[in-house]
Amino acid sequence: MRIWLKYLIGIAIGLISALVFSPSTAQGQAVLDFIVEIAVRFGRYALLPVLFFSVSISFFKLRDEKLLTKASLWTFSVIFSSSFALMLLGLVSALAIKLPRIPITTEKASEVSSFAWQTLITKLFPFSGFESLMDGAYLLPCFIFAGLAGAGAASDKNASKAAVGLFDSLSKVFYIVLSFFTEIFAVGMIAVMCRWTLDFISAVSSGVYNGLIIMLTADLFIVAFIIYPLILRFLCHEMHPYRVLYASICPFLVAFFSGDTNLALVLNLRHGKESLGIKRRINAFSFPLFSIFGRGGAALIQAAGFVLILRSYSSLGIPVLDVLWIAGVSFLLSFALAEIPLGGPFAAITSMCLLYGRGFESGYLLLKNAVPVICAYAAGIDALTAMFGSYIIAVKTKMIHHQELRKFI
C-alpha cells in the first residue's frame, strides 16, 4: 500500500473521530493534546540521528566531488527566490482582496518577546558541539556540526576512511529506523487530524476567518497546481511536473495537519530519495536547509495576516511605505523561524505588531483563534516548496535517478 494512502486512511479516521467522538470536557481535551504530543514526538524520534550522519556524508561527498559550492548556490537561490515570491503572493492577495474585518478584541495582550537574533546566533555554536545533537526543534546547529565533520573528513580521506565508513553505515541504519517510524506514524495521524479538525471547526464557527481561509486555499492551489509545475516545466524542462506534486502528497498532508515543518522533513527525506530518486548527498543537504530557512509559506501568511490586522483596525488605505515595510519584515522574519517548527508564522506576526507599534502592539490577538489553521497553510506550502525546490537542485546538479511513477512509495 502506498504510504500516502496509509496516511490518508489515518486522516479519514481522525476526521470521523473528531465529528463523532468530540471531547466535550477539559479533561478530554487534555488527553487528546497529550496523545498528539506523543504522536509528534514519535514521528520526529529518528530525525536527528539521520540528519547528523547523512549530512556528514553529504558534505564529504559534495566536497570530494567539488559540488558543494554549486549545490549551496542553487539551494540558497531557490530558498530566497521562493520565499520572496510567496511573500509577494500573500501581500498582493491580501491587498487585492478586501477581506471582512475581524472584530477588535477586548482581550489584554500578554507579555511577549520579539525574536532575539543574538540567541539564534549564539545557539549555532554551543560550548560543546555535541550539545547541537540535543535540540530537536532547532536543526541548524546539528546541520553545521555535521557539515564540519563531513567537510573535515574530505580534507584528509586516508585518515578519515574508517570514520566515513562508519558514518555511512550509521546513516543507512538510522534511515531504516526513520522509515519504520514513518510507516507507524500513519496511526498517529488519527490523533493529529482529530485535533486539527476541532481547531478548524472552532475557527470557522464564528465566520470571522472564513474569507481569510478561502483566500489562503486559493493561494495554495495556485502555488501547487500552477506556479510550481510551470517553474519545473521551463527551468528543468520537466515534461511531467505533476509527478513531483504526486510525490509531495504525504509530506504535504503531514505538514498541513500537524503544522510542524520538522515532522514534514521526515517524510520529505523519504519521498525525495525513494520516490523522486534524488541522490542522498543532495537529499540530505537541501531538504534540511529548506526546513530551516525555506519558510516562504510563513512569509505569505505573515504578509497577508498583517494586512488583515491593519484593515481590521482602520478602514483607511495602507500607505505605500507601510506596504514596503510589511514586505521587507515578513520576508526577513521568515528566516528567523528556524527555532520554531510549530506555530512560527503567528510568532512572526506577533513580532511584527510589536515592531510596527502605533497602537497595534496587541493586533496579533485578532488572529489568535485561527492560529492552527493559518499555520497549517504555511507548513503545507513550505513542504511543497522543499520538494519542488530540492528536485530543481537535484536536476541542476545532476544528482538524480528518475524513478518510474509505479515505483513511488
C-alpha positions as CSV (number, residue, x, y, z in Angstrom):
1,M,0.0,0.0,0.0
2,R,1.3,3.5,-0.9
3,I,2.4,5.4,2.2
4,W,0.3,8.4,1.3
5,L,-2.8,6.1,1.2
6,K,-2.0,4.9,4.8
7,Y,-1.8,8.5,5.9
8,L,-5.0,9.4,4.1
9,I,-6.8,6.5,5.9
10,G,-5.5,7.8,9.3
11,I,-6.6,11.3,8.4
12,A,-10.1,10.0,7.5
13,I,-10.4,8.1,10.7
14,G,-9.2,11.2,12.7
15,L,-11.8,13.3,10.9
16,I,-14.6,10.9,11.7
17,S,-13.5,10.5,15.3
18,A,-13.5,14.3,15.8
19,L,-17.0,14.6,14.4
20,V,-18.5,11.6,16.2
21,F,-16.5,11.5,19.5
22,S,-15.6,15.1,20.0
23,P,-14.2,15.6,23.6
24,S,-16.5,18.0,25.4
25,T,-14.6,18.3,28.7
26,A,-11.4,20.0,29.6
27,Q,-10.1,16.6,30.7
28,G,-10.9,15.1,27.3
29,Q,-9.1,17.9,25.5
30,A,-6.1,17.4,27.7
31,V,-6.0,13.7,26.9
32,L,-6.2,14.4,23.2
33,D,-3.4,17.0,23.4
34,F,-1.2,14.5,25.2
35,I,-1.8,11.8,22.6
36,V,-1.0,14.3,19.8
37,E,2.2,15.3,21.6
38,I,3.3,11.7,21.9
39,A,2.5,11.0,18.3
40,V,4.6,14.0,17.1
41,R,7.5,13.0,19.3
42,F,7.3,9.5,17.9
43,G,7.3,10.9,14.3
44,R,10.4,13.0,14.9
45,Y,12.2,10.4,17.1
46,A,14.8,9.3,14.5
47,L,15.2,12.7,12.7
48,L,18.4,14.0,14.5
49,P,20.4,10.8,14.1
50,V,19.6,10.6,10.4
51,L,20.3,14.3,10.0
52,F,23.7,14.2,11.6
53,F,25.1,11.1,9.9
54,S,23.5,11.8,6.5
55,V,24.6,15.5,6.4
56,S,28.1,14.5,7.3
57,I,28.3,12.0,4.4
58,S,26.6,14.6,2.1
59,F,29.2,17.2,2.9
60,F,32.0,14.7,2.5
61,K,30.9,13.6,-1.0
62,L,29.9,17.0,-2.2
63,R,33.3,18.5,-1.2
64,D,35.1,15.5,-2.6
65,E,33.3,15.9,-5.9
66,K,33.8,19.7,-5.9
67,L,30.0,20.2,-5.9
68,L,29.5,21.8,-2.5
69,T,29.6,25.4,-3.8
70,K,27.3,24.7,-6.7
71,A,24.8,22.8,-4.5
72,S,24.9,25.6,-1.9
73,L,24.4,28.4,-4.5
74,W,21.4,26.6,-6.1
75,T,19.9,25.8,-2.7
76,F,20.0,29.2,-1.3
77,S,19.0,30.8,-4.6
78,V,15.8,28.7,-4.6
79,I,15.1,29.4,-0.9
80,F,15.5,33.1,-1.2
81,S,13.6,33.4,-4.5
82,S,10.7,31.2,-3.4
83,S,10.4,33.0,0.0
84,F,10.3,36.4,-1.8
85,A,7.8,35.2,-4.4
86,L,5.5,33.6,-1.8
87,M,5.7,36.7,0.4
88,L,4.7,38.8,-2.6
89,L,1.8,36.5,-3.4
90,G,0.4,36.8,0.1
91,L,0.8,40.6,0.1
92,V,-0.8,41.1,-3.3
93,S,-3.6,38.7,-2.4
94,A,-4.4,40.5,0.8
95,L,-4.2,43.9,-0.8
96,A,-6.3,43.0,-3.8
97,I,-9.0,41.1,-1.9
98,K,-10.7,43.2,0.8
99,L,-11.3,40.5,3.4
100,P,-14.0,41.0,6.0
101,R,-12.7,42.9,9.1
102,I,-12.1,41.0,12.3
103,P,-13.9,42.4,15.3
104,I,-11.5,44.1,17.7
105,T,-11.0,42.0,20.8
106,T,-11.0,43.4,24.3
107,E,-8.6,40.7,25.5
108,K,-5.5,42.2,27.0
109,A,-2.2,41.4,25.4
110,S,0.0,39.0,27.3
111,E,3.7,39.7,27.7
112,V,5.5,38.6,24.6
113,S,9.1,38.9,23.4
114,S,10.3,39.6,19.9
115,F,12.8,37.5,18.1
116,A,16.3,37.5,19.7
117,W,18.7,37.3,16.8
118,Q,21.6,37.1,19.3
119,T,20.2,34.0,20.8
120,L,19.7,32.3,17.4
121,I,23.3,33.0,16.5
122,T,24.9,32.0,19.8
123,K,23.0,28.7,19.7
124,L,24.7,27.9,16.5
125,F,27.9,27.3,18.4
126,P,27.2,25.9,21.8
127,F,30.1,25.3,24.2
128,S,30.2,21.7,23.0
129,G,29.5,20.5,19.5
130,F,27.6,17.5,21.0
131,E,25.1,19.9,22.5
132,S,23.8,20.5,19.0
133,L,22.6,17.0,18.9
134,M,20.2,17.6,21.8
135,D,17.8,20.1,20.3
136,G,15.0,18.5,18.2
137,A,13.5,21.9,17.2
138,Y,16.5,24.0,16.1
139,L,18.2,21.9,13.5
140,L,20.7,24.4,12.2
141,P,23.4,23.7,15.0
142,C,23.2,20.0,14.2
143,F,23.5,20.7,10.5
144,I,26.5,22.9,11.0
145,F,28.2,20.3,13.3
146,A,27.6,17.5,10.8
147,G,28.7,19.6,7.9
148,L,32.0,20.5,9.6
149,A,32.6,16.8,10.3
150,G,31.9,15.8,6.7
151,A,34.0,18.6,5.2
152,G,36.8,17.9,7.7
153,A,36.8,14.2,6.6
154,A,37.1,15.2,3.0
155,S,40.3,17.2,3.7
156,D,42.1,14.0,4.6
157,K,40.5,10.9,3.1
158,N,43.1,8.5,4.3
159,A,42.9,9.5,7.9
160,S,39.1,9.6,7.8
161,K,38.5,6.4,5.9
162,A,37.3,4.4,8.9
163,A,35.1,7.3,10.2
164,V,33.5,7.8,6.8
165,G,32.7,4.1,6.5
166,L,31.2,4.1,10.0
167,F,29.1,7.3,9.3
168,D,27.9,5.9,6.0
169,S,26.8,2.7,7.6
170,L,25.1,4.5,10.5
171,S,23.4,6.9,8.1
172,K,21.8,3.9,6.3
173,V,20.9,2.2,9.5
174,F,19.1,5.2,11.0
175,Y,17.4,5.8,7.7
176,I,15.9,2.3,8.0
177,V,14.8,3.2,11.5
178,L,13.3,6.5,10.3
179,S,11.4,4.6,7.6
180,F,9.9,2.4,10.2
181,F,8.7,5.3,12.2
182,T,7.2,7.0,9.2
183,E,5.2,3.8,8.5
184,I,3.9,3.7,12.0
185,F,3.2,7.4,12.3
186,A,0.2,6.9,9.9
187,V,-1.6,5.7,13.0
188,G,-0.6,8.9,14.9
189,M,-2.2,11.0,12.2
190,I,-5.5,9.9,13.6
191,A,-4.9,12.0,16.7
192,V,-3.3,14.8,14.8
193,M,-6.2,15.0,12.4
194,C,-8.7,14.9,15.3
195,R,-7.0,17.8,17.0
196,W,-6.8,19.8,13.8
197,T,-10.5,19.2,12.9
198,L,-11.6,20.5,16.3
199,D,-9.4,23.6,15.9
200,F,-10.8,24.1,12.3
201,I,-14.4,23.9,13.5
202,S,-13.7,26.4,16.2
203,A,-12.1,28.8,13.8
204,V,-14.8,28.7,11.1
205,S,-17.8,28.5,13.5
206,S,-17.8,32.3,14.1
207,G,-17.4,33.0,10.4
208,V,-14.8,35.7,11.1
209,Y,-11.9,33.9,9.4
210,N,-13.8,32.3,6.5
211,G,-12.7,34.9,4.0
212,L,-9.1,34.5,5.0
213,I,-9.3,30.7,4.8
214,I,-10.8,30.9,1.3
215,M,-8.1,33.2,0.1
216,L,-5.3,31.1,1.5
217,T,-6.9,28.0,-0.1
218,A,-6.9,29.8,-3.4
219,D,-3.2,30.8,-3.0
220,L,-2.3,27.2,-2.1
221,F,-3.9,25.8,-5.2
222,I,-2.2,28.5,-7.4
223,V,1.2,27.6,-5.9
224,A,0.7,23.8,-6.1
225,F,-1.0,23.4,-9.4
226,I,0.1,26.4,-11.5
227,I,3.3,28.2,-10.3
228,Y,5.5,25.3,-9.2
229,P,4.6,23.0,-12.1
230,L,5.3,25.8,-14.6
231,I,8.6,26.5,-13.0
232,L,9.6,22.9,-13.4
233,R,8.4,22.9,-16.9
234,F,10.5,25.9,-18.0
235,L,13.5,25.7,-15.6
236,C,14.1,21.9,-15.6
237,H,12.3,21.1,-18.9
238,E,10.3,18.6,-16.9
239,M,7.6,17.1,-19.2
240,H,5.6,15.7,-16.3
241,P,5.9,18.2,-13.4
242,Y,2.9,16.9,-11.6
243,R,4.8,13.7,-10.7
244,V,6.7,15.9,-8.2
245,L,3.4,17.1,-6.8
246,Y,2.3,13.4,-6.5
247,A,5.5,12.7,-4.5
248,S,4.6,15.6,-2.3
249,I,1.2,14.3,-1.2
250,C,2.3,12.6,2.0
251,P,4.7,15.3,3.2
252,F,2.1,17.9,2.4
253,L,-0.6,16.1,4.4
254,V,1.7,15.7,7.4
255,A,2.8,19.4,7.3
256,F,-0.7,20.7,6.7
257,F,-2.5,18.9,9.5
258,S,0.4,19.0,12.1
259,G,1.7,22.4,11.2
260,D,5.2,21.0,12.1
261,T,8.0,21.7,9.5
262,N,10.4,19.3,11.2
263,L,7.9,16.5,11.1
264,A,7.3,17.1,7.4
265,L,11.1,17.0,6.9
266,V,11.0,13.3,7.9
267,L,8.6,12.5,5.1
268,N,10.3,14.8,2.6
269,L,13.6,12.9,3.1
270,R,11.9,9.6,2.3
271,H,9.9,10.7,-0.7
272,G,12.8,12.7,-2.1
273,K,15.0,9.6,-2.1
274,E,12.6,6.8,-2.8
275,S,10.0,8.5,-5.0
276,L,11.9,11.1,-6.9
277,G,15.3,9.3,-6.9
278,I,17.3,12.3,-5.5
279,K,20.7,11.1,-4.5
280,R,21.5,11.1,-0.8
281,R,24.2,13.7,-1.0
282,I,21.6,16.3,-2.3
283,N,18.6,14.8,-0.5
284,A,20.4,15.2,2.9
285,F,21.7,18.6,2.0
286,S,18.8,20.5,0.5
287,F,15.8,19.2,2.5
288,P,17.2,20.2,5.9
289,L,18.1,23.7,4.7
290,F,14.6,24.1,3.3
291,S,13.1,23.0,6.7
292,I,15.4,25.5,8.5
293,F,15.4,28.5,6.1
294,G,12.8,27.9,3.4
295,R,9.7,29.3,5.2
296,G,8.2,31.1,2.3
297,G,4.7,29.8,3.3
298,A,5.2,31.5,6.6
299,A,6.2,34.8,4.8
300,L,3.0,34.5,2.8
301,I,0.9,34.1,5.9
302,Q,2.7,36.9,7.8
303,A,2.2,39.4,5.0
304,A,-1.5,38.6,4.4
305,G,-2.2,38.3,8.1
306,F,-0.7,41.7,9.0
307,V,-2.5,43.5,6.2
308,L,-5.8,42.0,7.5
309,I,-4.9,43.2,11.0
310,L,-4.3,46.8,9.8
311,R,-7.5,46.8,7.8
312,S,-9.5,45.5,10.8
313,Y,-8.3,48.4,12.9
314,S,-8.8,51.1,10.2
315,S,-10.8,51.5,7.0
316,L,-8.2,53.9,5.7
317,G,-5.8,52.7,3.0
318,I,-2.4,51.3,3.7
319,P,0.4,53.8,2.7
320,V,3.0,52.6,0.2
321,L,5.8,52.9,2.8
322,D,3.8,50.6,5.1
323,V,3.3,48.1,2.3
324,L,7.1,48.1,1.7
325,W,7.7,47.7,5.4
326,I,5.3,44.7,5.6
327,A,7.0,43.1,2.6
328,G,10.5,43.6,4.0
329,V,9.8,42.5,7.6
330,S,7.7,39.5,6.5
331,F,10.5,38.3,4.2
332,L,13.2,38.8,6.8
333,L,11.3,37.3,9.8
334,S,10.7,34.1,7.7
335,F,14.4,33.3,8.1
336,A,14.2,33.7,11.9
337,L,11.8,30.8,12.3
338,A,14.4,28.1,12.3
339,E,13.9,27.5,16.0
340,I,10.1,27.4,15.7
341,P,9.0,24.5,13.6
342,L,5.5,24.7,15.0
343,G,3.5,28.0,15.1
344,G,6.2,30.1,13.6
345,P,4.0,32.4,11.4
346,F,2.0,33.5,14.4
347,A,5.2,34.2,16.4
348,A,6.4,36.3,13.5
349,I,3.1,38.2,13.2
350,T,3.3,38.9,17.0
351,S,6.8,40.4,16.5
352,M,5.6,42.4,13.5
353,C,2.9,44.0,15.7
354,L,5.4,44.9,18.3
355,L,7.9,46.3,15.8
356,Y,5.2,48.3,14.0
357,G,3.8,49.9,17.2
358,R,1.4,52.8,16.7
359,G,-1.2,51.2,18.9
360,F,-1.1,47.8,17.0
361,E,1.0,46.0,19.6
362,S,-1.9,43.7,20.5
363,G,-3.1,43.3,16.9
364,Y,-1.9,39.7,16.8
365,L,-4.7,38.8,19.1
366,L,-7.2,39.1,16.2
367,L,-5.7,36.0,14.6
368,K,-5.2,34.1,17.8
369,N,-8.2,31.8,17.4
370,A,-7.2,30.8,13.9
371,V,-3.5,30.0,14.6
372,P,-3.7,26.2,13.9
373,V,-5.5,26.8,10.6
374,I,-3.3,29.6,9.2
375,C,-0.1,27.8,10.3
376,A,-1.4,24.7,8.5
377,Y,-1.3,26.6,5.2
378,A,2.2,27.9,5.9
379,A,3.6,24.5,6.7
380,G,1.8,22.9,3.8
381,I,3.2,25.4,1.3
382,D,6.7,25.0,2.9
383,A,6.6,21.3,2.4
384,L,5.7,21.7,-1.3
385,T,8.4,24.3,-1.7
386,A,11.0,21.9,-0.2
387,M,10.0,19.1,-2.5
388,F,9.9,21.1,-5.7
389,G,13.0,23.1,-4.7
390,S,15.1,20.0,-3.9
391,Y,14.0,18.5,-7.2
392,I,15.3,21.6,-9.1
393,I,18.6,21.4,-7.2
394,A,19.0,17.7,-7.9
395,V,18.3,18.2,-11.6
396,K,20.7,21.2,-11.9
397,T,23.5,19.3,-10.1
398,K,22.7,16.1,-12.0
399,M,22.2,14.2,-8.7
400,I,19.0,12.3,-9.5
401,H,17.9,9.0,-10.9
402,H,14.5,9.5,-12.2
403,Q,12.0,6.9,-11.0
404,E,9.0,5.4,-12.7
405,L,5.7,6.5,-11.2
406,R,4.8,3.0,-10.3
407,K,7.9,2.8,-8.0
408,F,6.8,5.8,-6.0
409,I,6.3,4.9,-2.3
